[in-house]
Amino acid sequence: MKKLLRPGVLAASALALFLPAGSVSAQAVIKVNDDVNFKFGLLLQGQADWTQNAVNESYAQNLFLRRARLIVGGQIAKNVTFFFETDSPNLGKVVGGTKVTTGMIVQDAFVSWKLSDAFTLDGGLILTGIAHNSLQSAASLVSIDYGPHSFLFSGPEQNVVGRDTGFQVRGYPAKKKLEYRVGIWQGNRDAASRNALRTTARLQYNFLEADTGFFYTGSSLGKKKIFAIGGGVDVQKDYKSYALDAYVDHPVGAGAVSGQVDWIRYDGGSFLSSLPKQDVIFGEVGYYLPKAKVMPFFSVSSKDVASTDAGDETRWSVGLGYMAVGHNLNLKAAYGKVDPKVGKSANQFTIQLQAFYF
């Protein structure tokens, strides 16, 4: 312990934290020893949004912070890592007639113990989706945001923006051709907290490279060659959700294509009655041109509620991203439309400026 407190070590740690990075790939790291280190980052997404009211055709105008995240990660022992992230989502936006003021939340907080490539144990507050889009990093999305129906389980399951508390095992057996994730979670609790826990499972096959990060990549901007298919299941009492998806991220021609198709079936049963049986299909594609640093993209999501037209809708958007410094600094703009099966359609215009470092 005395060795760790020597002035030279403290000075070196401070210097490593505050000196400017030589490139965007460098990392602000405090290194204590070969097995212990801490790194810091942030994600800021300033956003301008104009959303049309389908009834009177007026527009709600909002200038706000879509995400304001502080990130801390690192290693606390050999093969033991942690990830901690806060957020103040939609800061400044008018939601439900009220302007959102500062409301910092714990977004992610988990520890991971890696015993081998085929077995890692995670515990804490963890992203629990079973479809590819529901498990992605918000910092590397192709479109401006996630699919609008990719987290319909979150509210009924009493999640924190798609996160739940519990434990998960995951790994990459068969020379990383396979990926599995199996978790047990708190889920929706009754007053005495005696009801059955929630469980999720996901299996993915990687035809090319494996995306081994905890959060899936939206686009590597031509740096990876990935083609994967996956599926998952999410259950608690008589609530059931199933997912199938395919994802590609690969250089093509003068640039690189990134895209996915996700199918999710939600069925809340009597346990989660606010989540009716419905099918969701989400698709997106982007093509990155490295010389121009631009990425045009298109996304579409449809929701089909069983036995009724109420709630059925299709949402699509088309846009362009200027990836000035990749995902570290980019500017995206999109035009979209919300087209319900019952009622009038509505337009939406969005501009987002992202700064990311981790």
C-alpha positions in Angstrom: 0.0 0.0 0.0 2.8 2.4 0.8 4.3 1.8 -2.6 1.1 2.9 -4.2 1.0 6.2 -2.3 4.5 7.4 -3.3 4.4 10.9 -4.7 5.9 9.8 -8.0 3.0 7.4 -8.6 0.4 10.0 -7.7 2.0 12.6 -10.0 2.2 10.1 -12.9 -1.5 9.2 -12.4 -2.5 12.9 -12.4 -0.4 13.5 -15.5 -2.0 10.5 -17.3 -5.4 11.9 -16.5 -5.0 15.5 -17.5 -2.5 15.5 -20.4 -4.2 15.9 -23.8 -4.4 12.8 -25.9 -2.2 12.5 -28.9 -5.1 11.2 -31.0 -8.8 10.3 -30.7 -7.9 6.7 -30.1 -5.8 7.6 -27.0 -7.4 7.1 -23.6 -7.3 9.1 -20.4 -6.2 6.3 -18.0 -5.0 6.2 -14.4 -2.8 3.2 -14.2 -2.2 2.0 -10.6 -0.3 -1.2 -11.6 -0.4 -4.0 -14.2 -3.8 -5.2 -12.9 -5.5 -2.0 -11.8 -6.5 1.0 -14.0 -9.3 3.5 -14.4 -10.4 5.3 -17.5 -12.9 8.2 -18.0 -15.1 9.4 -20.8 -18.3 11.2 -21.8 -21.1 11.1 -24.3 -22.9 14.4 -25.2 -25.6 14.6 -27.8 -27.1 18.0 -28.4 -30.3 17.8 -30.4 -32.8 20.0 -32.2 -36.2 18.4 -32.9 -39.3 19.6 -34.7 -42.2 17.1 -34.3 -45.6 17.7 -36.0 -48.9 17.3 -34.3 -51.0 15.1 -36.6 -54.3 16.7 -35.6 -53.6 20.5 -36.0 -50.4 20.1 -38.0 -48.4 22.5 -35.7 -44.9 21.7 -34.6 -43.4 21.1 -31.2 -39.9 22.6 -31.1 -37.2 21.4 -28.7 -33.6 22.2 -28.3 -32.2 19.8 -25.7 -29.5 17.3 -24.6 -30.6 13.9 -25.8 -27.9 12.3 -23.7 -25.4 13.7 -21.2 -23.4 10.8 -19.9 -20.3 10.5 -17.7 -18.5 7.2 -18.0 -16.0 5.5 -15.8 -14.5 2.0 -16.6 -11.4 0.0 -15.9 -9.9 -3.0 -14.3 -9.8 -3.6 -10.5 -8.0 -7.0 -10.6 -6.7 -9.5 -13.1 -9.6 -10.4 -15.5 -12.1 -8.3 -13.4 -13.4 -5.1 -15.0 -16.2 -2.6 -14.3 -18.3 -0.1 -16.2 -20.2 2.8 -14.6 -22.2 5.4 -16.5 -24.6 8.2 -15.6 -27.0 10.1 -17.8 -29.4 13.1 -17.7 -31.6 12.1 -20.7 -33.6 14.6 -22.7 -32.4 17.5 -20.6 -34.4 20.6 -21.6 -37.0 18.8 -23.6 -40.7 19.3 -23.0 -42.2 15.9 -22.2 -45.8 15.5 -21.2 -46.2 19.3 -20.9 -43.2 19.7 -18.5 -39.7 20.8 -19.3 -37.2 18.2 -18.2 -34.7 19.6 -15.7 -31.5 18.0 -14.4 -32.3 14.4 -13.4 -29.1 12.5 -13.3 -29.6 8.7 -13.2 -27.3 5.7 -13.0 -27.6 4.3 -16.5 -25.1 1.3 -16.2 -23.3 -0.1 -13.3 -21.8 -3.6 -13.5 -18.7 -5.7 -12.8 -17.4 -8.4 -15.2 -15.3 -11.4 -14.2 -13.8 -13.1 -17.2 -12.6 -16.6 -16.6 -12.1 -17.4 -20.3 -13.2 -16.3 -23.8 -16.1 -18.8 -23.3 -17.2 -17.6 -19.9 -17.7 -14.2 -18.3 -19.9 -13.4 -15.3 -21.5 -10.0 -15.1 -23.4 -8.6 -12.2 -25.2 -5.2 -11.6 -27.4 -2.9 -13.6 -27.1 -4.2 -17.1 -28.6 -3.7 -20.6 -31.0 -6.7 -21.0 -32.4 -6.6 -24.6 -32.5 -9.7 -26.7 -32.4 -8.1 -30.2 -29.3 -6.6 -31.8 -30.6 -3.0 -31.8 -31.6 -3.3 -28.1 -28.0 -4.2 -27.2 -26.1 -1.5 -29.1 -24.0 1.3 -27.9 -25.7 4.7 -28.2 -22.3 6.2 -29.2 -22.0 4.2 -32.5 -25.5 4.2 -33.9 -26.1 4.3 -37.7 -29.2 6.4 -37.4 -29.8 9.3 -34.9 -31.3 7.0 -32.3 -32.5 3.5 -31.6 -35.5 1.9 -33.3 -38.7 3.5 -31.7 -40.1 0.0 -30.8 -36.8 -1.7 -29.7 -37.4 -1.2 -25.9 -41.1 -1.7 -25.5 -40.4 -4.1 -22.6 -38.6 -1.5 -20.5 -41.6 0.3 -18.9 -43.7 -2.8 -18.1 -40.6 -4.6 -16.8 -39.8 -1.7 -14.5 -36.4 -1.3 -16.2 -34.1 1.7 -16.1 -34.1 2.6 -19.8 -33.7 -1.0 -20.9 -31.5 -1.9 -17.9 -32.3 -4.4 -15.1 -30.5 -5.5 -12.0 -29.2 -9.1 -11.9 -26.6 -11.5 -13.2 -25.5 -12.6 -16.6 -23.1 -15.2 -18.1 -21.8 -14.7 -21.6 -19.0 -15.9 -23.8 -17.6 -16.7 -27.2 -17.0 -20.5 -27.7 -16.1 -22.3 -30.9 -13.3 -19.9 -31.8 -15.6 -17.0 -31.3 -18.0 -18.2 -34.0 -20.7 -18.4 -31.3 -21.8 -15.8 -28.7 -24.2 -16.5 -25.9 -25.8 -14.4 -23.2 -28.0 -15.8 -20.4 -29.3 -13.6 -17.6 -31.5 -13.7 -14.6 -33.0 -10.3 -13.6 -35.2 -8.6 -11.0 -37.9 -7.8 -13.6 -41.3 -6.6 -12.6 -41.9 -7.1 -8.8 -45.0 -7.5 -6.7 -45.4 -5.7 -3.4 -43.8 -8.6 -1.5 -41.2 -9.3 -4.2 -42.1 -13.0 -4.2 -43.0 -13.5 -7.8 -40.9 -15.3 -10.4 -37.7 -13.6 -11.6 -37.1 -12.6 -15.2 -34.8 -14.5 -17.5 -33.3 -13.8 -20.9 -31.2 -15.8 -23.3 -29.5 -14.9 -26.6 -27.5 -16.9 -29.1 -25.6 -15.4 -32.1 -23.5 -16.9 -34.8 -20.6 -14.9 -36.3 -19.8 -15.8 -39.9 -16.8 -13.4 -40.0 -15.3 -11.3 -37.1 -16.9 -11.4 -33.7 -18.1 -8.1 -32.1 -16.8 -8.9 -28.6 -17.7 -5.6 -26.9 -20.3 -5.7 -24.2 -22.4 -3.3 -26.2 -22.8 -4.1 -29.9 -21.5 -1.7 -32.6 -23.9 0.1 -34.9 -21.2 1.0 -37.4 -17.4 0.5 -37.2 -17.0 2.9 -40.2 -15.2 0.3 -42.3 -12.9 -1.0 -39.6 -14.5 -4.4 -39.1 -15.9 -7.3 -41.2 -18.9 -8.6 -39.4 -21.9 -10.7 -40.5 -23.9 -12.2 -37.8 -27.4 -13.7 -37.2 -28.9 -14.0 -33.7 -32.0 -14.6 -31.7 -33.2 -14.4 -28.1 -36.0 -15.0 -25.6 -37.2 -13.0 -22.6 -39.7 -14.4 -20.1 -41.2 -13.7 -16.7 -44.3 -15.6 -15.6 -46.6 -15.5 -18.7 -44.8 -12.6 -20.3 -42.8 -13.7 -23.4 -40.7 -11.9 -25.9 -38.8 -13.4 -28.9 -36.3 -11.9 -31.3 -34.5 -12.7 -34.5 -32.0 -10.5 -36.2 -29.2 -10.2 -38.8 -26.4 -7.7 -38.8 -23.7 -6.7 -41.3 -20.8 -4.2 -41.0 -18.3 -4.6 -43.9 -16.2 -2.6 -46.4 -17.9 -2.5 -49.8 -16.5 -0.6 -52.8 -15.2 2.8 -51.9 -16.8 2.7 -48.5 -18.5 0.5 -45.9 -22.0 -0.7 -45.4 -23.7 -1.1 -41.9 -27.2 -2.5 -41.6 -29.5 -4.8 -39.7 -33.0 -6.3 -39.6 -34.6 -7.1 -36.3 -37.9 -8.9 -35.6 -39.3 -8.8 -32.0 -42.6 -10.3 -30.8 -43.8 -9.0 -27.5 -46.6 -10.7 -25.5 -47.2 -9.3 -22.0 -49.8 -11.9 -21.1 -51.8 -11.2 -18.0 -48.7 -10.4 -16.0 -47.7 -7.4 -18.1 -51.2 -6.5 -19.4 -50.0 -3.0 -20.6 -47.8 -4.7 -23.2 -50.2 -6.3 -25.7 -49.2 -9.1 -28.1 -47.5 -7.4 -31.1 -44.8 -7.8 -33.7 -42.1 -5.3 -34.4 -39.8 -5.2 -37.4 -36.9 -2.7 -37.5 -34.4 -2.2 -40.3 -31.7 0.3 -41.0 -28.8 0.7 -43.4 -26.0 3.2 -43.8 -23.1 3.6 -46.2 -20.0 5.3 -45.0 -17.8 7.2 -47.5 -14.4 7.7 -45.7 -13.0 10.3 -48.1 -15.9 12.6 -47.7 -16.6 11.5 -44.1 -20.3 11.2 -44.8 -22.8 8.5 -44.1 -26.3 8.6 -45.7 -28.7 6.3 -43.7 -32.3 5.0 -43.8 -34.3 3.4 -41.0 -37.8 2.0 -40.8 -39.8 0.4 -37.9 -43.2 -1.1 -38.0 -45.5 -2.2 -35.1 -48.4 -4.5 -35.6 -50.6 -5.1 -32.5 -52.6 -8.3 -32.5 -56.4 -8.2 -33.2 -56.6 -4.5 -33.6 -55.5 -1.6 -35.8 -55.2 0.7 -32.8 -51.5 1.3 -32.1 -50.3 -0.1 -35.4 -47.8 2.2 -37.1 -44.8 2.6 -39.4 -42.0 5.1 -38.7 -39.2 5.8 -41.1 -36.4 8.3 -41.5 -33.8 9.2 -44.0 -30.7 11.3 -43.1 -27.1 12.1 -43.5 -24.2 12.0 -41.0 -21.0 14.0 -41.3 -18.5 11.9 -39.3 -16.0 14.6 -38.8 -13.9 12.6 -36.3 -15.8 9.3 -36.6 -18.0 8.6 -33.6 -16.0 11.0 -31.5 -17.5 14.0 -33.2 -20.3 13.9 -35.8 -23.3 15.8 -37.0 -26.4 14.1 -38.2 -29.7 15.4 -39.7 -32.8 13.4 -40.6 -36.3 13.8 -41.9 -38.8 11.2 -40.7 -42.5 10.4 -40.7 -44.8 8.7 -38.3 -47.6 6.9 -40.1 -50.3 5.2 -37.9 -52.8 2.8 -39.4 -55.5 4.8 -37.6 -55.2 8.6 -37.9 -53.1 11.0 -39.8 -49.3 10.9 -40.4 -46.9 13.4 -38.9 -43.5 14.7 -39.9 -40.3 14.9 -37.8 -37.1 16.8 -38.4 -34.0 16.1 -36.2 -30.5 17.5 -36.0 -27.9 16.0 -33.6 -24.3 16.9 -32.7 -22.4 14.2 -30.9 -19.2 14.3 -28.9 -17.9 11.0 -27.5 -14.7 9.9 -25.8 -14.0 6.7 -24.0 
